[in-house]
Structure formats: C-alpha cells, structure tokens
Amino acid sequence: MKANEPTRPPEDRRQVKARRTREALAEAAVALVLERGLGDVTVEAIAERADVTRRTFSRHFTGKEDAALDFTRADGARINAALRARPVEEPPLLAYRRAVADWLADRETPSWHHRPRLRELYAAVDGEPALFAAYERIRVDAQDESVRIIADRLGTDPARDARPEVVVGAAAGVLTAALRTWARGGKDAEDLADLVARAYDALIEEAARSAAASDTATSTSRE
C-alpha cells in the first residue's frame, strides 16, 4: 500500500456476505449473457444461478444489464479512489493517467480485464443497445465523480469552471478508446496497459502539436 493511500476499514460479516452475494450475482449475469445472449436471460435465471432469491437480486441491481456490467462500476470506483490518492501537486490530467495506471497494475485486486471472458462481454456492449445504455449510465456516474475529485484538487466549482469537465472528458475518453481497441483485438490484442499508455501519449503529442500550431498562427496574424 502506498504511503498516501487511505486505509480501508475492515468489513464486518454482514458487509462481507453482501459483497459476496453481489459478486456471485454479477458473475452469474456475465456467464448467462455470454452463454445465451442478453435477450434470452432473465433476472430469475441469474438469481437461480447465484442460488439466491429474486428479491435478493433486486436489493443489489435494477436489472440484468446492471448486473452483467457491475465489473465496470467497481473498477470505475477503484480508478476514482486511486485518483483521490494521487499527490495534490500533480497536474490533473497526469493524476488521472497515473490513477488508471495504478488500477491496471493492481495485482491484489486485479482489474476486470484479467478475468476470463470479460473481453467478450465488453466487445458485446457496442452491438447490444440495452447493454450499451447501461454501460453509458455507469460511465457517466464514474466520470461525474471524477469531475468532483478534480474540482476539489483545483479548488474550484465545476458548475462555473469547465476545467475539471475538460480534463475528465479528455482523460476518460482516451481510456475508453484504448478499451474499445483492446476489446476489438480479441485474443491477439496487445496488453491493455500498453495500449492505454500509448493512447495517453498520443493525446499529449496531439495537444502539443495543436498548441504549437496555434502559437504559430497567432504570431503570423500579428505580423
């Protein structure tokens, strides 16, 4: 654990049981969606596969899409936790990039892309409207939290200052682009961490080129 990373209080037995139930439901949802396709999966089937009641399912999830994509919610929360723990003096874009790198490098609780068959599910998101809509809701919620974290780092109000939204929009967009490239690549895709690093490098290089071009155009107009 890093020196600046907050310690997490231990879970009590009730919390452990609830977490394990949620994980079992999410795993059952992923397995069934990949086996049958989303349209042929019911909430009841997911609950039965996880050996819990329909009522228990409803305590954790609003629907089957929400359950199947719970891994994205959990990892979004972990990226935001890593972002909060980054040194305050880091520029916001660099802090977000390094938070993503911390998430990808965490071997104690590996990110979802290490888990069997989840690449297939992520690849299916683009082709299944209901899954895509659920994914977008989860993504927006995570990014809204990222905006609040960046705004706190900058000491500003995101309702009046666009910088936090701009930083998160750019940084999270790069991550999404890398994830989609990785998912489309199938088993032959390069390592996700390498793809993400190259994607962030591309953003920085393009921003530098644009800034240089803008400076040149401004100088020319003043002559």
Secondary structure, 3 states (H helix, E strand, C coil): CCCCCCCCCCCCHHHHHHHHHHHHHHHHHHHHHHHHCHHHCCHHHHHHHHCCCHHHHHHHCCCHHHHHCHHHHHHHHHHHHHHHHCCCCCCHHHHHHHHHHHHHHCCCCCCHHHCCCHHHHHHHHCCCHHHHHHHHHHHHHHHHHHHHHHHHHHCCCCCCCCHHHHHHHHHHHHHHHHHHHHHHCHHHCCCHHHHHHHHHHHHHHHHHHHHHHHHHHHHHHHC
